[in-house]
Amino acid sequence: MRRVDHKLGVPAGSLVHVGEVKTDRPRISLIEFDAAGCDERSFASVAEAREFKPTRQTVWLNVHGLHEPEVMAEIGRRFHLHPLTMEDILNTTQRAKVDEFASYLFIVLRLIDVDRSDGQLNSEQLSLVLGRDFVLSFQEQSRGIFEPIRERMRARQSPTRERGADHLAYALLDVVVDRYFLAVDHLAEEAEALEEEAMSSPSPALLARINRCKRDTLTVRRAVWPLRELLGTLQRSERSSFSPETRLYLRDVQDHAIHVLESLDAVRDQLGDLLDIYLSSVSNRLNVEVRVLTVLSMLFMPATLIAGIWGMNFVDMPLSGSRQGFWWVIAMMGLCAASMGLLFWRRRLLTREE
């Protein structure tokens, strides 16, 4: 992946991509639908997309890859999008927001996905444009998260097809929030595993994993927090593009977003406690090691004292002239060490158990 960030001094409304390039070339897919059915198409070039003429009531255009301005310019021209809208779509560092224009609604939010292969969280920008008879979705790369919606639209009886563009936009928002739930579940499982490891075998590698999990939790929270306000704005807007029926579904999505935030707060508190547990475990293990070393040092202190006394160069030293004197001294050292060792053992000072 390469990062592009060179908007300094560029006029407002300029089509300049800002962010990481996460795909080789843009891919454009389209579903046109009505209550009777749906037709799917994909376009390999801008020229091919330019020649397309819709035959059904509603169009859903999805774009993977935002780094080719000419492709985005053609889409903006075709659907009469404001230059500021196109600028925000290409700037993948936006925070979640909603902007109302005369003929469409523009929504920006963060999409969080968990890579099951390595447990990494992937964050990307998702932009939605809702018009009277069209929905546009712009993703940085293809992850297949909207495939369940496509499957529902292919079904013979599909409420999504029957209810039109605003219900499709709701379905896309609902999928995004469902992905937040998956991310929170992943973080909760990771926090529980880290807690068990912190109690049994704390290590510097564990501390790094705890910090990474805290960063991931903060990433998800930054994505969900503004979405809660965004959904509230969509419900309260007097000229909302959503029908009264669809607003009820949006309220349900907002409840889910609040639930995600509450779950994230619980995980964040657990990780905060986990850091305290880790530090306490490390401190206790250090205390045990110091205690064992201290006991071992004390076991050899009598031998050191005896060796120091009998090592003095006085003529009249007890046992200095005896042929068995050396062994008597060794026996005294061993007896003192054994006596102290028995005393420490009875006081449980020789065990590593806490």
C-alpha positions as CSV (number, residue, x, y, z in Angstrom):
1,M,0.0,0.0,0.0
2,R,1.2,3.5,-0.8
3,R,0.0,6.7,0.9
4,V,-0.9,9.8,-1.1
5,D,-1.2,13.1,0.8
6,H,-0.5,16.2,-1.2
7,K,-3.5,18.6,-0.9
8,L,-1.6,21.6,0.4
9,G,-2.5,24.7,-1.6
10,V,-5.1,22.9,-3.8
11,P,-8.4,24.8,-4.3
12,A,-11.5,23.5,-2.6
13,G,-13.4,20.9,-4.7
14,S,-10.3,19.6,-6.4
15,L,-10.3,15.9,-7.1
16,V,-7.1,14.8,-5.3
17,H,-6.9,11.4,-3.6
18,V,-5.6,11.6,0.0
19,G,-4.8,8.4,1.9
20,E,-3.5,4.9,1.2
21,V,-4.0,3.3,-2.2
22,K,-5.3,-0.1,-1.3
23,T,-6.2,-1.6,-4.7
24,D,-4.5,-1.7,-8.1
25,R,-7.3,-0.1,-10.1
26,P,-10.9,0.9,-9.3
27,R,-13.7,-1.6,-9.8
28,I,-17.2,-0.5,-10.6
29,S,-20.2,-2.7,-10.0
30,L,-23.9,-1.8,-10.5
31,I,-27.2,-3.2,-9.5
32,E,-30.4,-1.7,-11.0
33,F,-33.5,-3.0,-9.3
34,D,-37.2,-2.6,-8.7
35,A,-39.9,-4.7,-7.1
36,A,-39.9,-7.1,-10.1
37,G,-36.2,-8.0,-10.0
38,C,-32.7,-6.8,-10.4
39,D,-29.9,-6.7,-13.0
40,E,-26.1,-6.7,-12.1
41,R,-23.3,-5.2,-14.2
42,S,-19.7,-4.4,-13.8
43,F,-17.6,-1.9,-15.8
44,A,-14.0,-2.2,-16.8
45,S,-13.6,1.4,-17.9
46,V,-15.1,4.8,-17.6
47,A,-16.1,4.8,-21.2
48,E,-18.1,1.6,-20.7
49,A,-19.9,3.1,-17.7
50,R,-20.6,6.3,-19.6
51,E,-22.6,4.4,-22.2
52,F,-24.8,2.6,-19.6
53,K,-28.5,3.5,-19.6
54,P,-30.6,2.3,-16.6
55,T,-33.8,0.4,-17.4
56,R,-35.1,-0.2,-13.8
57,Q,-36.4,2.2,-11.1
58,T,-33.4,2.4,-8.8
59,V,-29.6,2.1,-9.2
60,W,-27.0,1.0,-6.7
61,L,-23.4,1.8,-7.9
62,N,-20.5,0.5,-5.8
63,V,-16.9,1.6,-6.4
64,H,-13.8,-0.1,-5.0
65,G,-10.7,2.0,-5.2
66,L,-10.8,5.8,-5.0
67,H,-7.3,6.8,-6.4
68,E,-8.2,7.6,-10.0
69,P,-9.8,11.1,-10.2
70,E,-11.0,10.6,-13.8
71,V,-13.2,7.7,-12.7
72,M,-14.6,9.8,-9.8
73,A,-15.1,12.8,-12.0
74,E,-17.3,10.8,-14.4
75,I,-19.4,9.4,-11.6
76,G,-19.8,12.9,-10.1
77,R,-20.8,14.3,-13.5
78,R,-23.3,11.4,-14.1
79,F,-25.1,11.8,-10.8
80,H,-24.7,15.6,-10.5
81,L,-22.6,15.5,-7.3
82,H,-21.2,18.7,-5.8
83,P,-17.4,19.2,-6.1
84,L,-17.1,19.3,-2.3
85,T,-18.8,15.9,-2.1
86,M,-16.3,14.4,-4.6
87,E,-13.5,16.0,-2.7
88,D,-14.6,14.5,0.6
89,I,-15.0,11.1,-1.1
90,L,-11.4,11.1,-2.3
91,N,-10.1,12.3,1.1
92,T,-10.1,9.1,3.1
93,T,-9.2,10.8,6.4
94,Q,-12.6,12.2,7.0
95,R,-14.5,11.7,10.2
96,A,-18.1,10.4,10.2
97,K,-20.5,13.0,9.1
98,V,-23.7,13.7,7.1
99,D,-24.3,16.5,4.6
100,E,-27.6,17.4,3.0
101,F,-27.7,18.7,-0.5
102,A,-30.6,19.8,-2.7
103,S,-31.0,16.4,-4.5
104,Y,-29.1,13.9,-2.4
105,L,-27.7,13.0,1.1
106,F,-24.0,12.5,1.6
107,I,-22.8,10.2,4.4
108,V,-19.2,9.4,5.5
109,L,-18.4,6.8,8.1
110,R,-15.6,4.4,9.0
111,L,-15.8,0.7,8.2
112,I,-14.1,-1.7,10.6
113,D,-13.3,-5.3,9.6
114,V,-11.4,-8.1,11.4
115,D,-8.9,-10.1,9.4
116,R,-9.5,-13.6,10.8
117,S,-6.1,-14.8,9.5
118,D,-4.0,-12.6,11.9
119,G,-6.7,-10.9,14.1
120,Q,-5.8,-7.4,12.8
121,L,-8.4,-4.7,12.6
122,N,-8.7,-3.0,9.2
123,S,-10.2,0.5,9.0
124,E,-11.3,2.2,5.9
125,Q,-13.6,5.0,4.8
126,L,-17.0,4.3,3.4
127,S,-18.9,7.1,1.6
128,L,-22.6,6.8,0.8
129,V,-24.7,9.1,-1.5
130,L,-28.4,8.7,-1.3
131,G,-30.6,10.2,-4.0
132,R,-34.2,9.8,-4.9
133,D,-33.6,6.8,-7.2
134,F,-30.0,5.9,-6.6
135,V,-27.5,4.9,-4.0
136,L,-23.7,5.3,-4.4
137,S,-21.2,3.6,-2.2
138,F,-17.5,4.2,-2.3
139,Q,-15.0,1.9,-0.6
140,E,-11.2,2.0,-0.5
141,Q,-10.9,-1.8,-1.3
142,S,-13.1,-4.8,-1.9
143,R,-13.9,-6.9,1.3
144,G,-17.2,-8.5,0.3
145,I,-19.0,-7.0,3.3
146,F,-22.1,-6.0,1.2
147,E,-22.4,-9.5,-0.4
148,P,-25.3,-10.5,2.0
149,I,-27.3,-7.4,0.8
150,R,-26.7,-8.5,-2.8
151,E,-27.9,-12.0,-2.0
152,R,-31.1,-10.6,-0.5
153,M,-31.7,-8.4,-3.6
154,R,-31.3,-11.5,-5.8
155,A,-34.0,-13.3,-3.9
156,R,-37.4,-13.7,-5.6
157,Q,-39.1,-11.8,-2.8
158,S,-36.9,-9.0,-1.6
159,P,-38.1,-6.2,0.8
160,T,-35.0,-4.2,0.0
161,R,-35.9,-4.1,-3.7
162,E,-39.5,-3.3,-3.0
163,R,-38.8,-0.4,-0.6
164,G,-36.4,1.5,-2.8
165,A,-33.2,3.5,-2.4
166,D,-33.6,4.7,1.2
167,H,-34.1,1.2,2.5
168,L,-31.0,0.1,0.7
169,A,-29.0,2.9,2.3
170,Y,-30.4,1.7,5.7
171,A,-29.3,-1.8,4.9
172,L,-25.7,-0.6,4.1
173,L,-25.6,1.3,7.4
174,D,-26.9,-1.8,9.3
175,V,-24.1,-4.0,7.8
176,V,-21.5,-1.4,8.9
177,V,-22.8,-1.5,12.5
178,D,-22.9,-5.3,12.4
179,R,-19.2,-5.2,11.5
180,Y,-18.7,-3.1,14.6
181,F,-20.3,-5.9,16.7
182,L,-17.9,-8.4,15.2
183,A,-14.9,-6.2,16.0
184,V,-16.1,-5.7,19.6
185,D,-16.6,-9.5,20.0
186,H,-13.0,-10.0,18.7
187,L,-11.7,-7.4,21.2
188,A,-13.6,-8.9,24.1
189,E,-12.2,-12.4,23.3
190,E,-8.7,-11.0,23.0
191,A,-9.1,-9.2,26.3
192,E,-10.2,-12.4,28.1
193,A,-7.2,-14.3,26.6
194,L,-4.8,-11.6,27.7
195,E,-6.3,-11.6,31.2
196,E,-5.6,-15.3,31.6
197,E,-2.1,-14.9,30.3
198,A,-1.4,-11.9,32.5
199,M,-2.2,-14.0,35.6
200,S,-0.2,-17.0,34.5
201,S,2.8,-15.8,32.5
202,P,3.3,-12.0,32.2
203,S,5.9,-11.0,29.7
204,P,7.0,-7.9,27.7
205,A,5.3,-9.5,24.6
206,L,2.1,-9.6,26.5
207,L,2.4,-5.9,27.4
208,A,2.8,-5.1,23.7
209,R,-0.4,-7.1,22.9
210,I,-2.3,-5.3,25.6
211,N,-1.3,-1.9,24.2
212,R,-2.3,-3.1,20.7
213,C,-5.7,-4.2,21.9
214,K,-6.2,-0.8,23.6
215,R,-5.3,1.0,20.4
216,D,-7.7,-1.2,18.4
217,T,-10.5,-0.5,21.0
218,L,-9.8,3.3,20.6
219,T,-9.9,2.9,16.8
220,V,-13.4,1.3,16.9
221,R,-14.7,3.8,19.4
222,R,-13.6,6.7,17.2
223,A,-15.5,5.2,14.4
224,V,-18.7,4.4,16.3
225,W,-19.0,7.6,18.5
226,P,-19.8,10.1,15.6
227,L,-22.0,7.5,13.9
228,R,-24.4,7.6,16.9
229,E,-24.8,11.4,16.4
230,L,-25.0,10.9,12.6
231,L,-27.9,8.4,12.9
232,G,-29.7,10.8,15.3
233,T,-29.3,13.6,12.7
234,L,-30.8,11.4,10.0
235,Q,-33.9,10.8,12.1
236,R,-34.4,14.4,13.2
237,S,-33.9,16.0,9.9
238,E,-37.0,17.8,8.6
239,R,-36.1,17.1,4.9
240,S,-34.6,13.7,5.4
241,S,-34.2,11.4,2.4
242,F,-35.5,8.5,4.5
243,S,-39.2,7.6,4.6
244,P,-41.0,7.5,8.0
245,E,-40.9,3.7,7.8
246,T,-37.2,3.6,7.2
247,R,-36.5,6.0,10.0
248,L,-37.8,3.4,12.4
249,Y,-35.2,1.0,11.1
250,L,-32.6,3.8,11.5
251,R,-33.6,4.1,15.2
252,D,-32.8,0.4,15.6
253,V,-29.4,0.9,14.0
254,Q,-28.8,3.8,16.4
255,D,-29.7,1.5,19.3
256,H,-27.2,-1.0,18.0
257,A,-24.5,1.7,17.8
258,I,-25.2,2.7,21.4
259,H,-24.9,-1.0,22.4
260,V,-21.5,-1.2,20.6
261,L,-20.3,1.9,22.5
262,E,-21.4,0.4,25.8
263,S,-19.6,-2.9,25.0
264,L,-16.5,-0.9,24.0
265,D,-16.5,0.9,27.3
266,A,-16.6,-2.5,29.1
267,V,-13.7,-3.8,27.0
268,R,-11.7,-0.6,27.6
269,D,-12.3,-0.8,31.4
270,Q,-11.2,-4.5,31.3
271,L,-8.0,-3.6,29.4
272,G,-7.3,-0.8,32.0
273,D,-7.7,-3.3,34.8
274,L,-5.6,-5.8,32.8
275,L,-2.7,-3.4,32.7
276,D,-2.9,-3.2,36.5
277,I,-3.0,-7.0,36.8
278,Y,0.0,-7.3,34.5
279,L,2.0,-4.8,36.6
280,S,1.0,-6.5,39.8
281,S,1.9,-9.9,38.4
282,V,5.3,-8.7,37.3
283,S,5.9,-7.1,40.7
284,N,4.9,-10.2,42.6
285,R,7.1,-12.4,40.4
286,L,10.0,-10.0,41.0
287,N,9.4,-10.1,44.7
288,V,9.4,-13.9,44.7
289,E,12.7,-14.0,42.8
290,V,14.3,-11.5,45.2
291,R,13.0,-13.5,48.1
292,V,14.5,-16.8,46.8
293,L,17.9,-15.1,46.1
294,T,17.8,-13.6,49.6
295,V,17.2,-17.0,51.2
296,L,20.0,-18.6,49.2
297,S,22.3,-15.8,50.3
298,M,21.4,-16.3,53.9
299,L,22.0,-20.1,53.7
300,F,25.6,-19.4,52.8
301,M,26.2,-16.7,55.4
302,P,27.1,-19.1,58.2
303,A,29.6,-20.9,56.0
304,T,31.1,-17.5,55.0
305,L,31.4,-16.5,58.7
306,I,33.0,-19.8,59.7
307,A,35.4,-19.7,56.8
308,G,36.3,-16.1,57.7
309,I,37.0,-17.0,61.4
310,W,39.2,-20.1,60.7
311,G,40.9,-18.3,57.9
312,M,42.6,-15.9,60.2
313,N,46.4,-16.3,60.7
314,F,46.5,-16.9,64.4
315,V,48.7,-19.7,65.8
316,D,46.4,-20.9,68.5
317,M,43.2,-21.6,66.6
318,P,40.9,-24.5,67.6
319,L,41.2,-27.5,65.4
320,S,44.1,-25.9,63.5
321,G,46.5,-28.7,64.5
322,S,44.0,-31.5,64.1
323,R,44.1,-33.9,61.1
324,Q,40.3,-33.9,61.2
325,G,39.9,-30.2,61.6
326,F,39.0,-29.5,58.0
327,W,36.2,-32.0,58.1
328,W,34.9,-30.7,61.4
329,V,34.7,-27.2,59.9
330,I,32.9,-28.5,56.8
331,A,30.4,-30.4,59.0
332,M,29.7,-27.2,61.0
333,M,29.0,-25.3,57.8
334,G,26.7,-28.0,56.5
335,L,24.9,-28.2,59.9
336,C,24.3,-24.5,60.0
337,A,23.1,-24.4,56.4
338,A,20.8,-27.4,56.9
339,S,19.3,-25.9,60.1
340,M,18.6,-22.6,58.4
341,G,17.2,-24.4,55.3
342,L,14.8,-26.4,57.5
343,L,13.7,-23.2,59.2
344,F,13.1,-21.4,55.9
345,W,11.3,-24.4,54.6
346,R,8.9,-24.5,57.5
347,R,8.2,-20.9,57.0
348,R,7.6,-21.5,53.3
349,L,10.3,-19.2,52.2
350,L,11.9,-21.6,49.7
351,T,8.8,-22.0,47.5
352,R,8.0,-19.9,44.4
353,E,4.3,-20.0,45.0
354,E,2.7,-16.8,45.9
